[in-house]
Amino acid sequence: TSRDFTTTHWSVVGRAADGEKDALQSFYQTYRYPVYVFLRRLGETAENADDLTQMLFLKFIQGESLGTLDQNKGRLRDWLKTAARRMQIDEVRRRQSGRNGGGCTPISLEGIEAENRFQIEDFGADSPEDAFDRKVAAQTLDLAIKRLRVEVAGKRGADRLTPLLGLALGVDSEARSYAEIATATGRTEGAVKIDVLRLRKRLKDLFLEEVRLSVSSNADAEDEVRFLLGVLQR
């Protein structure tokens, strides 16, 4: 189902400032790990990065530090990086001045999962900003893929389409050749190729819908799609 363009992550965060704490859930799920990666690439320890990530989203939930939130200024991705960087700078100053409030907070279960994931991923020479963008792009694509899988599973032709997901998504572990699938399903290769093309087109549409959640206009959405796809291809 297509999402209402007015229900974006910009509006979700804005509603959080009005006390709608539950509205932050999808925003939190999308951006928590990219923020964590951003802070780790800035040099924060796992414990500090986890603590700062929780603090940042807690401020959103409590309606703090939202005075500069302006969706007309473009991409939520860029605004969020700025907010995280400012919080990290403030925390570094507090530590240097001895006003850190005591010992380090133990890392949370979410933080442990994030750190385990961080340790096995290859960021190469990515800057903190590039690493954040890469994780946002990957998360956005992952959400689109999950939605496509759900859609396919609920379709009348699920038995016909499900075996094609590997080809459509380019997942080698799932993919069989067009010829193999055609033989197994008693269809022509041409018919299989048409279904794969339709699945790829739907994935592209779903990716655009996910991107629209974090920008303020359709024009910005098209630009953001090009940017994120470029990030994924690096």
SETORPA-340287 format. One record per residue: residue in three letters; x, y, z of N, C-alpha, C in turn. Coordinates in pm, whole numbers, plus 50000, padded with zeros to 5 digits. Layout:
SETORPA-340287
ALAXYZXYZXYZ ...
This chain:
SETORPA-340287
THR500844988150000500005000050000500875012450000 SER500525022149915501295034549908501085042850033 ARG502155048850082502065056950204501675071350170 ASP500945077450261500565091450244501805100150252 PHE502045108450149503255116650145503325126350262 THR502165130050321502185139550432502675133050561 THR502665119550567503135112650686504595109050667 THR505475118550690506895116550671507605115750805 HIS508895112050801509655112050926509785126250979 TRP509765136250890509755150150938508535152351026 SER507365148250978506145150751054506095142051179 VAL506675129851169506725121051287507535127551399 VAL508715132851363509545139351464508865151951517 GLY508235159251427507515171151469506405167951567 ARG505675156851543504595153051634505145148851769 ALA506375143551770506985139851897507125151951987 ALA507385163551925507515175952002506185179752066 ASP505085174752011503765177552066503295166752162 GLY504215157652198503885147552298503475134152242 GLU503495132152111503115119452053504345110152049 LYS504645104252163505865096352176505855083952087 ASP504695077852069504625065751987504945068551841 ALA504795081051800505035084551660506505083151622 LEU507365081751722508805081451696509335067451661 GLN508485057151671508975043551659509635040551525 SER508955043651414509535040551283510785048851257 PHE510755061351303511925070151290513115064251366 TYR512855059551487513905053651571514485041251505 GLN513615032551453514075020251392514925022851267 THR514585033251193515315036251071516675042351099 TYR516765051151196517965059351213518845055951332 ARG518395047051421519205044251539520595039051501 TYR520655028951418521965023151385522835032851305 PRO522305039951205523155049851137523735060151233 VAL522955064651332523465074351430524585067951512 TYR524365055351553525395048251630526695047151550 VAL526575043251423527765042151337528465055651324 PHE527685066151305528225079551291529075083251413 LEU528555080451532529265083851655530495075051676 ARG530405062351639531575053651650532675058251555 ARG532295062551434533285067251337533875080751378 LEU533175087851465533725100251521534765097251629 GLY534875084551669535865080651768535325077351904 GLU534005077451920533415074052048533535059052074 THR533655055352202533655041252238532265035452217 ALA532165022152220530855015752204529885020552312 GLU530385021452435529525025652546529055040052529 ASN529985048952493529625063052476528705065052356 ALA528985057852246528135059152127526725054452157 ASP526605043552229525275038552267524555048552357 ASP525295053952454524715063652547524255076252473 LEU525085081452383524745093552309523575091152214 THR523545079452153522435076152063521125076152140 GLN521135069752256519915069452337519525083452384 MET520525091352420520255105052465519615113352354 LEU520125111552231519615119352119518135116252094 PHE517805103552089516405099952065515515102852185 LEU516105102252305515335105952424514945120652419 LYS515855128952371515545143152358514405145352259 PHE514395137552150513285138452056511975134752125 ILE512015123552199510805118752266510295128952367 GLN511235135452434510855145352536510575159052475 GLY510725160152343510425172752276511505183152292 GLU512725178852328513825188252343514615189552213 SER515335200552202516255202952090515575201851955 LEU514295204851950513585204251823513255218151769 GLY513745228251836513425241851794513965245251657 THR515075238451616515665241451485515145232051376 LEU514185223451411513665213951314512815221251212 ASP513235220751085512515227650979512575219150853 GLN511475212150821511485203150708511625210450575 ASN511395223450574511555231050451513025232650414 LYS513915229350508515345230650480515915218350411 GLY515065208350381515545197250300515535183750365 ARG516685177450378516785163350414516935161250563 LEU516095152650616516185149050757517525142250786 ARG518045134950688519335128250704520425138150742 ASP520475149550673521505159550701521265166350835 TRP519985169150864519675175650991520055166651108 LEU519805153551093520085144151202521575142851227 LYS522375142851120523835142451138524315154651216 THR523745166251183524135178451253523755177751401 ALA522545172751430522085171651569522965162051647 ALA523335150751586524185141051655525585146651678 ARG526105153951579527455159651592527485170151703 ARG526455178351710526405188651814526335182351953 MET525535171651965525425164952094526775158752132 GLN527455152952037528745146752065529765157252109 ILE529765168752043530685179552079530385184452221 ASP529105186052254528725190252388529195180252493 GLU529075167352462529475157052558530985156852576 VAL531715158952468533185159452478533605171152567 ARG532955182552549533275194152634532955191452780 ARG531835184552804531485181252943532525172153006 ARG532985162352928534005153152981535305160653011 GLN535675169552920536925176952938536865186253058 SER535665191153088535525200253201535255192753332 GLY535195179453323534975171453443533535171153488 ARG532595174853398531175175053435530415163553367 ASN531055151853366530425140553298529455132853386 GLY529325136653510528295130653596528645116853647 GLY529915112853642530265099953700530795090253596 GLY530655077253627531205066953540530405064953414 CYS530945056253329530325053453200529085044853219 THR528025047853148526795040053154527015026753083 PRO526605015453145526765002453079526025002352945 ILE526614995352849526004994852717524694986952721 SER523704991352645522394984952643522424972552553 LEU521354964452558521264952852470521254957252324 GLU520534968052295520524973352158521924977952119 GLY522624983752216523984988252190524924976552161 ILE524734965452233525564953552210525324948252069 GLU524054947752028523724943151893524334952551787 ALA524224965551813524764975251719526284973951709 GLU526944972051823528404970851822528864958151753 ASN528154947151776528494934651708528394936451556 ARG527354943251514527164945951371528254955351319 PHE528574965351398529594975151359530944968451339 GLN531274958851425532584952451421532784943651298 ILE531714938251242531864929351128531684936350993 GLU531254948950996531054956350872532344963650832 ASP532544964850703533744971350651533394985550605 PHE533884995450679533635009350644534795015550566 GLY535875007850550537005012850475537485026350527 ALA537645035750435538095049150471536925058950483 ASP535725053750499534545062450509534695072450624 SER534345084850597534245094850703533015091650786 PRO532865097750904531625095550982530375098950900 GLU530455109750823529305113950742529005103650633 ASP530045098650567529855088650461529315075450518 ALA529825071550633529355059250697527885060450734 PHE527495071950785526085074450819525225073250694 ASP525625079950587524845079750463524745065550408 ARG525825058050417525815044250367524815035750446 LYS524775037650577523845029850659522405034050636 VAL522165046950616520805051550585520355045650452 ALA521245045650352520905040050221520595025150233 ALA521415017850305521205003450322519925000450398 GLN519665008350502518455006350581517215009350498 THR517275019850417516145023450332515855012450231 LEU516905006950169516724996050074516174983550144 ASP516684980750263516224969150338514734970150370 LEU514284982050409512864984050438512014981850313 ALA512514986750199511784984950073511714970150035 ILE512804962850054512824948550023511854940950113 LYS511834944450241510914937750333509474940150293 ARG509164952250251507804955350207507464947550081 LEU508424946249989508174938549867507904923949900 ARG508684918349990508484904350029507094902350089 VAL506664911550173505334910650235504254911550126 GLU504424920950034503454922549925503344909849842 VAL504494904149805504494892149722503824880549794 ALA504134879149924503554868150002502024869250010 GLY501504881550002500074883550014499324883649882 LYS500054882249771499414882649640498814869149602 ARG497834869549513497224857149465498244848649392 GLY499184854949322500204847549249501474845449327 ALA501384844449458502584843249542503434831249504 ASP502794820049473503554808049438504374810249311 ARG503864818749221504554821549097505664831849116 LEU505404841649205506324852949219507444850649320 THR507174843449427508164841549533509484835749481 PRO509454825649392510734820449341511524830549259 LEU510884841549219511564851449135512254862349216 LEU512014862549346512584873249429514104873349424 GLY514734861549422516184861049415516724868049292 LEU516084865649178516494872249054516214887249060 ALA515044890849109514654904949113515534913049207 LEU515954906949318516744914049418518244912349397 GLY518624903349308520054901049286520714893949402 VAL519944885649473520474878149587520934864449536 ASP522234862649525522764850549462522354837749533 SER522244838449665521914826449741520504821649711 GLU519634830549662518264826849632518034824849482 ALA518904830449401518604831649259518834818749182 ARG517914816149090518114806048987518014813148853 SER518434806548747518384813048617516944813848568 TYR516724822648470515404823748409514964810248353 ALA515894803448288515574790648225515184780248329 GLU515924779648440515624769948545514234772248604 ILE513914785048631512614788148688511504785148588 ALA511744788548461510744785948358510454771048348 THR511504762848350511334748348342510594742948464 ALA510974747948583510364743048706508894746848720 THR508504758148660507134763048676506274760848552 GLY506864755348447506104752848326505714765348251 ARG506554775748262506284788448194507394791248093 THR507184801548013508224805347918509234814447986 GLU510444814847930511464823847984511014838347975 GLY510344841747867509864855347848508904859547956 ALA507994850547995507014853748099507704855748234 VAL508724847548259509484848948383510194862448387 LYS510804866248275511534879048269510594890848292 ILE509384890148238508414901048257508064902448404 ASP507844891348473507514891848616508674897648698 VAL509904893848660511074899048732511184914148713 LEU510964918748591511014933148564509954940448645 ARG508764934748658507694940948737508064941548885 LEU508704931048934509134930949075510204941649099 ARG511134943149006512174953449020511584967449015 LYS510594969148927509914982048919509194985049050 ARG508554975049108507844977049235508834980149347 LEU509994973449346511014976249447511474990749436 LYS511674995549314512085009449293511035019049347 ASP509745015949324508665024449375508645024549528 LEU508845012849589508845011949734510035019249794 PHE511185018549726512375025949771512095040849770 LEU511445045549664511085059749655510125063549766 GLU509165054949798508225057949907508945059150040 GLU509925050450064510685051250189511495064150194 VAL512075067950081512865080250075511985092350102 ARG510765092250051509855103650070509575106450217 LEU509795096650303509565098750445510545108650506 SER511685110650439512745118650501513055131650427 VAL512225135350331512435147750258511155155850257 SER511245168250211510115177350223509355179650094 SER509815173649982509095175649856509385164149761 ASN508555162649658508775152349557510085154449483 ALA510425166949455511685170049386512875165549471 ASP512815168449601513885164049690513975148849695 ALA512815142249687512795127549692513535121649574 GLU513325126949455514025121849337515535123749350 ASP515935135349400517365138149420517955128649525 GLU517175126349631517655117749739517785103249692 VAL516865098649609516955085149553518255083649475 ARG518545093449390519775092849311521005092649402 PHE520975100849506522105101449599522295088049670 LEU521215082649727521325070249804521705058449717 LEU521175057949595521565047049505523045048249468 GLY523515060749453524925062849427525785058049543 VAL525315060549665526025056049785526115040849787 LEU525015034149754524975019449756525895013349651 GLN526145020649543526955015449433528445018049449 ARG528825025549552530255028649571531025016249612 
